[in-house]
């Protein structure tokens, strides 16, 4: 058997070209900067995850947020509008 992903538009923000404040606003309180290591973390359905400096943060179809590595983003998504 085979299946194909349904085409779904998602909202995202690239961390590489965005101000920290913009990323935090996009994440609606689910992301924060850790005061001990000064890294960004985000609360996901799977738990707390570290956000890399070049990651994309995606808002899923149910309003959940999660980081996505650039290579996976490029293989999985096509930007349809800005």
FENSUL-V920359 format. One record per residue. N is the residue number from 1. RES is the residue in three letters. SS is DSSP state (H for helix, E for strand, C for the rest). OMEGA is omega as a letter, one per 20 degrees, with the letter a starting at -180 (999 if undefined). BURIAL is + if it has 16 or more other ideal C-beta (glycine too) atoms within 10 Angstrom, else -. Layout:
[[N:RES:SS:OMEGA:BURIAL] [N:RES:SS:OMEGA:BURIAL]]
//
This chain:
[[1:UNK:C:r:-] [2:UNK:C:r:-] [3:UNK:C:r:-] [4:UNK:C:r:-] [5:UNK:C:r:-] [6:UNK:C:r:-] [7:UNK:C:a:-] [8:UNK:C:r:-] [9:UNK:C:r:-] [10:UNK:C:r:-] [11:UNK:E:r:-] [12:UNK:E:r:+] [13:UNK:E:r:+] [14:UNK:E:r:-] [15:UNK:C:a:+] [16:UNK:C:a:-] [17:UNK:C:a:-] [18:UNK:C:r:-] [19:UNK:C:a:-] [20:UNK:H:a:-] [21:UNK:H:r:-] [22:UNK:H:r:-] [23:UNK:H:a:+] [24:UNK:H:r:+] [25:UNK:H:r:-] [26:UNK:H:a:+] [27:UNK:C:r:+] [28:UNK:C:r:-] [29:UNK:C:a:-] [30:UNK:C:r:+] [31:UNK:E:r:+] [32:UNK:E:r:-] [33:UNK:E:r:-] [34:UNK:C:a:-] [35:UNK:C:a:-] [36:UNK:C:a:-] [37:UNK:C:r:-] [38:UNK:C:r:-] [39:UNK:C:r:-] [40:UNK:E:r:+] [41:UNK:E:r:+] [42:UNK:E:r:+] [43:UNK:E:r:+] [44:UNK:E:r:+] [45:UNK:C:r:-] [46:UNK:C:a:-] [47:UNK:E:a:-] [48:UNK:E:r:-] [49:UNK:E:r:+] [50:UNK:E:r:-] [51:UNK:E:r:+] [52:UNK:C:a:-] [53:UNK:C:r:-] [54:UNK:C:a:-] [55:UNK:C:r:+] [56:UNK:E:r:+] [57:UNK:E:a:+] [58:UNK:E:r:+] [59:UNK:E:a:+] [60:UNK:C:a:-] [61:UNK:C:r:-] [62:UNK:C:r:-] [63:UNK:C:r:-] [64:UNK:C:a:-] [65:UNK:E:r:+] [66:UNK:E:r:+] [67:UNK:E:r:+] [68:UNK:E:r:+] [69:UNK:C:a:-] [70:UNK:H:a:-] [71:UNK:H:r:-] [72:UNK:H:r:-] [73:UNK:H:a:+] [74:UNK:H:r:-] [75:UNK:H:a:-] [76:UNK:H:a:-] [77:UNK:C:r:-] [78:UNK:C:a:-] [79:UNK:C:a:-] [80:UNK:C:r:-] [81:UNK:C:r:-] [82:UNK:C:999:-]]
//
